[in-house]
């Protein structure tokens, strides 16, 4: 299995600017005083578009992914804070499922660790997170992302036990979700390639899909499967 890259974190900080406008008029009996309008300097917080990597919209708090045939077992489970940053990510390790937790101590740094304090040597998976210069996720455990000019994920590499699959998205819906992808992969002495089309049967009020049907043609064989997402939001009424 491919080892993950060393930890690197780059956050883009945006500073605001002050604008001062001054005008002065004079007359026979009065002089208008100078008027100054000043905008306070603003520094963008350390907010990475983590939701963007998973084609999510709105103030998502948690998203769980299920296969239709296994409705009681989420194969992926992620949690986000109110700033949209990934704070918990469930992955599969040598000993079964585990959770990686991410914390942001001072809004400019990142700490990552397994929930039960395991190490990468014990699990076989590096839990570090990597971002690009724009703050976008480019790597989390078992996943690597790259983006197109529109800021959408264009290439997604997923890693399993001794295997890797590269998905290249070539078409998107108006909502920005994948519509068509090609893929290649290899592992355990085998290779595979093909194409997948995506249709979305159910979308919530935030624009997030809840039911996705995937039609795949791989190595000349056709298959289909249905995936579901259960999403909760920070703005949901308790």
C-alpha positions in Angstrom: 0.0 0.0 0.0 1.3 3.4 -0.9 2.6 5.3 2.1 1.2 8.8 2.6 3.3 11.9 2.3 5.0 13.7 5.1 2.8 16.2 6.9 2.5 19.6 5.3 0.1 22.4 6.0 -0.3 25.6 4.0 -2.9 28.1 4.9 -3.6 31.1 2.7 -4.2 34.3 4.8 -6.1 37.1 3.3 -5.7 40.6 4.7 -8.3 43.3 4.2 -7.4 46.8 3.3 -8.3 50.1 4.8 -10.0 52.6 2.6 -10.1 56.2 3.5 -12.2 58.7 1.7 -11.8 62.4 2.5 -13.7 65.3 1.1 -13.7 68.9 2.0 -15.9 71.8 0.8 -15.8 75.4 1.6 -18.5 78.1 1.5 -19.0 81.7 2.6 -20.2 80.8 6.1 -19.3 77.1 6.7 -16.7 74.5 6.1 -17.6 70.8 5.8 -15.3 68.7 8.0 -13.5 65.8 6.4 -15.4 62.5 6.2 -13.5 59.3 6.7 -14.9 55.9 6.1 -12.6 53.2 7.3 -13.1 49.5 6.8 -11.6 47.3 9.6 -8.7 45.1 8.6 -9.9 41.5 8.3 -7.8 38.4 8.3 -9.5 35.3 6.9 -9.6 32.5 9.5 -8.0 29.1 8.8 -11.0 27.7 6.9 -10.1 25.1 4.3 -12.8 24.1 1.9 -12.9 20.5 3.2 -16.5 20.0 2.2 -15.5 20.7 -1.4 -13.4 17.6 -1.5 -16.4 15.5 -0.8 -18.9 17.4 -3.0 -20.8 18.7 0.1 -22.7 22.0 0.5 -23.9 23.9 3.5 -23.0 23.7 7.2 -22.5 20.0 7.2 -21.9 18.5 10.7 -21.7 14.8 9.8 -22.0 12.7 6.7 -22.1 8.9 6.6 -21.9 6.8 3.5 -23.8 3.4 3.1 -24.1 0.8 0.5 -27.7 0.0 -0.2 -27.1 -3.7 0.5 -25.5 -2.9 3.9 -27.7 -0.1 5.4 -26.4 -0.7 9.0 -22.7 -0.3 8.2 -21.3 3.1 7.1 -18.2 2.5 5.0 -17.2 6.2 5.4 -18.1 8.5 8.3 -16.8 12.1 8.6 -17.5 15.0 10.9 -16.9 18.8 10.4 -16.8 21.7 12.7 -18.9 24.9 12.2 -16.1 26.4 10.0 -16.4 23.4 7.6 -13.1 21.8 8.7 -12.7 18.1 8.9 -12.4 17.0 12.5 -13.1 13.3 12.5 -12.7 10.6 9.8 -13.5 6.9 10.1 -11.1 4.6 8.3 -10.3 0.9 8.1 -7.0 -0.3 9.8 -5.3 -3.6 10.3 -7.4 -4.1 13.4 -10.7 -2.9 11.9 -12.3 0.5 11.8 -10.7 3.4 13.6 -11.3 7.2 13.8 -8.7 9.9 13.1 -9.3 13.1 14.9 -8.1 16.5 13.7 -7.8 19.6 15.9 -6.8 23.2 15.1 -5.2 24.6 18.3 -4.7 28.2 17.1 -6.5 28.4 13.7 -3.1 28.2 12.0 -1.9 24.8 12.9 -3.2 21.2 12.8 -2.9 18.2 15.0 -3.9 14.7 13.9 -4.1 11.5 15.9 -6.1 8.3 16.2 -8.9 8.5 18.6 -7.5 5.7 20.7 -3.9 7.1 20.6 -2.7 4.5 18.1 0.3 5.2 16.0 0.8 5.0 12.2 3.1 2.0 12.8 0.4 0.2 14.7 -2.3 0.9 12.1 -0.2 0.8 8.9 -1.8 4.2 7.9 -0.4 7.7 8.3 -3.1 9.9 9.7 -1.7 13.2 8.6 -3.5 15.7 6.5 -2.1 17.6 3.5 -3.4 20.9 2.0 -2.3 22.9 -1.1 -1.5 26.6 -1.1 -5.2 27.5 -1.3 -6.0 25.4 1.8 -7.8 22.7 -0.1 -7.5 19.1 1.0 -5.0 17.1 -1.2 -4.5 14.2 1.1 -6.1 12.4 4.0 -5.7 8.7 5.0 -6.3 6.5 2.0 -7.3 9.4 -0.3 -5.5 11.9 -2.5 -7.2 14.8 -4.3 -6.4 17.2 -7.1 -8.6 20.0 -8.5 -9.4 21.5 -11.9 -9.6 25.2 -12.8 -13.1 25.5 -11.5 -12.0 24.2 -8.1 -13.8 20.8 -8.4 -12.1 17.6 -7.6 -10.8 16.2 -10.9 -8.6 13.3 -9.8 -9.3 11.2 -6.8 -6.9 8.4 -5.8 -8.2 5.9 -3.3 -6.0 3.4 -1.5 -7.0 0.0 0.0 -4.9 -2.9 1.3 -2.2 -3.3 -1.3 -4.3 -1.6 -4.0 -4.9 1.7 -5.6 -7.6 3.1 -7.9 -7.4 6.5 -9.7 -10.7 8.1 -10.6 -10.7 11.0 -13.2 -14.0 12.9 -13.3 -14.8 14.2 -16.8 -18.3 15.5 -16.4 -20.3 17.2 -13.6 -23.9 18.0 -13.0 -25.1 21.6 -12.7 -24.8 21.2 -9.0 -21.1 20.3 -9.3 -21.5 16.6 -8.5 -19.7 13.9 -10.6 -21.6 12.7 -13.6 -19.0 10.6 -15.5 -15.6 9.3 -14.5 -12.9 7.0 -15.9 -10.7 4.9 -13.6 -7.7 2.7 -13.5 -6.4 0.5 -10.7 -4.1 -2.2 -9.7 -3.5 -4.5 -6.7 -2.8 -8.0 -5.6 -1.5 -9.0 -9.1 -4.6 -7.6 -10.9 -5.3 -4.5 -13.0 -8.6 -2.9 -13.8 -10.0 0.0 -15.8 -13.3 1.3 -16.8 -15.9 4.1 -16.6 -18.6 5.0 -14.1 -21.7 7.2 -14.6 -23.6 8.7 -11.7 -27.2 9.6 -11.3 -28.8 11.2 -8.2 -32.3 10.1 -7.2 -32.6 12.2 -4.1 -31.2 15.6 -3.1 -31.8 17.5 0.1 -32.7 21.2 0.5 -29.0 22.0 0.8 -28.2 20.6 -2.6 -26.5 17.4 -1.3 -27.3 14.1 -2.8 -28.7 11.4 -0.6 -29.1 8.6 -3.1 -26.6 8.0 -5.9 -26.8 5.2 -8.5 -23.5 4.2 -10.0 -23.4 2.3 -13.4 -19.9 0.9 -14.0 -18.3 -0.9 -16.9 -15.0 -2.5 -15.8 -12.8 -4.8 -17.9 -15.7 -5.4 -20.2 -18.2 -6.2 -17.5 -21.2 -4.1 -16.4 -22.4 -3.6 -12.8 -24.5 -1.2 -10.8 -24.8 -0.2 -7.2 -26.6 2.3 -5.0 -24.9 4.4 -2.4 -26.7 6.5 0.2 -25.6 9.4 2.4 -27.1 10.4 5.8 -26.2 14.1 6.5 -26.8 16.2 9.6 -26.2 20.0 9.8 -25.1 22.4 12.5 -28.2 24.4 11.8 -30.5 21.4 12.4 -33.0 21.9 15.2 -32.0 19.9 18.2 
